Amino acid sequence: MIVNHWIGESNLSALDLLIGIHNHQPVGNFGHVFEECFNMCYQPQISLLEKWPGVRMSIHHSGPLLDWIESNHPGYIDTVAKLVDRGQVEILSGGYYEPILSSIPEDDAIGQVMMMNEYIKKRFGRNPAGMWAAERIWDPGLPKIINAAGLKFTLLDDTHFYYAGLESGDMFGYYMTEKNGATVAVFPIDKTLRYTIPFKEPHETIDYLKHARQAHGADGVTYGDDGEKFGVWPGTHQWVFEEKWLEKFYGSLMENSDHIRTSFFSEYLDRRRSKGRIYLPVASYDEMMEWSLPVNAGAKYENAMRELGDMGKLDEWKPFIRGGMWDNFLVKYEESNRMHKKMLRVSERLGEIPTGQENDLVTEARIQLYQGQCNCAYWHGLFGGLYLNYLRHAVYNRIIEAEKLVDRATGKTGEWIDVTKLDFNKDGSDEIVVENRSVSALFNPACGASLTGLDYRPAGFCLTNTLTRREEVYHRKIREQAAASGNGDQPASIHDIVHFKEEGLDKKLVYDLYDRHCFQDRFMDPSTSMDDFVTQRYAELGDFIGGSWDVESVETDGKALITMAREGALAVNGENEPVRIRKTFSVNTTDPAVSASYEVTNLSGGSLEFCMGVEFNLTLLASDAGDRYWTGLNVQDKPRLKTAMAEKGITSMGMRDDFFGFEVSVSSDTPFDCWRFPVETVSQSESGFESTYQGSCMVALRRISLAPGQKRTFTMTLAADNTK
């Protein structure tokens, strides 16, 4: 017999409003951002909730936010604990450092959730019953992870349920799903509430809930969304707190408490039966799936949605039209894929350590790895995400630190060098990883025999953490209009705000012909100017950049020697002339340096004259900071990295970082001319469109004249050096 725990007949007829609030800040976000969000949002939320004991809700805080609050405002956690004790707040679990659970190894996913479970038990004295799914991303295999972590439920967008064939009247209560017998309850988050709370007057939410009860017989409606909507999103702090929207909303709930009651998800599970069994497809919220599409598909998707709206068919057809899946970001942005695959490699190495050999090094390595799985830097949509170099840096830093700890735990000390041939980026072609105590270098023969990854391990710094300039669907807005944010007295939803944070962004909409790496071989007409190169208004004469090279040999005799070659063509004198380039990369057992010995051979029957540029793309994270600047024999006054420079007849060029304490340089055994300039992208963020520094490009230029069969040789070295 099923026992209903409601007390009194009035409770049986009441509608349960199930509120789930998700508070999160990513690993690597600035301390002042944490502080601002705490003061504008998290603290006033809890302070006001404390004054309304009749309002009950479920709250999730991500691990990065909890760690910061524990260090800076522990009294906040004490207040939340009091609300838990008096039965006003239910704490939701989740992956501790807010990973996309389906995108990380299963053991890591379970480990992250168990880490959060343990924190909740220790700090709040309760075992959590359910969890917040990061970005509400669902994968059919997640019930195994959720169930293995001892949890019973999660919240997902109603979008997922529409895709499974349900209709609007079915989006209430909860459903059961399973994978191989592992079950979990799933609550559909009501999209209407996501767009009315807190952007519409409180009575509109109350009216909607009454309608759901009367029209559909709803006995439970789920609201789940980001806590930052209550104070951090543009215009919301004034609306929510100063103009007392949240207080009015709580008051409205109390005034209608005879037929609308705020309840916990765990209580509702005990009191109400499920609506039945369901199997949900891979999905996230609508916007996420749209953002994950390639740019052309994304533009078509936007147009299709607009046309369906004009036809009055959008609501009817929308369940059958959807964007891509989150994993598509790993295709859309190769930079995301490299971070992700490095994370997987370190996780695999960590997992190879036998359980009986675990120690403090292994424990700390696992925490560092988990932090490197924080999802925000791996994708881009409305928020900056991947476009924010400091978030990418934080991910790389944690993964590199985890890797160093694994090295120590497995006895890698002193002088050593490893060379591994593997399909690192999982594209079907092998890459070569060379590691010593100072660097980890990733070479990609299928991408122009370039250096696609370089970690300076002493500083925990990925020097190649740059971003290619790509077209985004929203760039057409920049070209077409300049719109003000907000409309009227009520704040606009963040999805509707269009604001330009600086002028002239349309002039910065430049798209790179190739992804940005190091030791990339460019060929151009000698008349090409630096401005032509910066704006990509030049003709690439060679087919070496981005092309596939042959790996001729890999040697490890005291140092790593990797020789790659390509017989390609140069468009010279109106003809495609055959040229062979061979380059041998060298890495020794100790130094943070990669050298490449070049041999360029004219295979044609005539003389060739061309300009060859060896391109390096590196980052020091900031272009306009006094402690990050260009270096070189002829460079004076510490010019900031935002400065474009052209020099002639030099043998070295570089950048110095006094904040992190190292310098990176490019040198050669023969003189070269150089161009150096900052690389900026244009992206959208929650506060508007903006340009962002992504890295610095240095090009070593040589005018080369070759008679038939003649060779030209030179060596280029990329090195880092500790300056502390």
URHU-V481642 format. One record per helix or strand of 3 or more residues. SS is the DSSP state (H for helix, E for strand). FROM is the first residue (numbers start at 1). TO is the last residue. If there is no record, write none. Layout:
ss;from;to
SS;FROM;TO
SS;FROM;TO
This chain:
ss;from;to
H;9;13
E;15;23
H;31;50
E;57;61
H;63;72
H;74;85
E;89;91
H;101;103
H;106;124
E;130;132
H;134;136
H;142;148
E;153;157
H;158;163
H;168;170
E;174;179
E;182;189
H;191;196
H;202;216
E;220;226
H;227;229
H;236;242
H;245;255
E;260;263
H;265;271
H;286;291
H;295;311
H;314;320
H;326;332
H;334;351
H;355;357
H;360;371
H;375;378
H;385;387
H;389;409
E;417;422
E;431;436
E;439;444
E;450;456
H;457;459
H;475;480
H;494;496
H;505;508
E;520;524
H;530;534
E;550;556
E;559;572
E;575;588
E;593;602
E;608;618
E;628;631
E;645;657
E;662;685
E;688;706
E;711;722
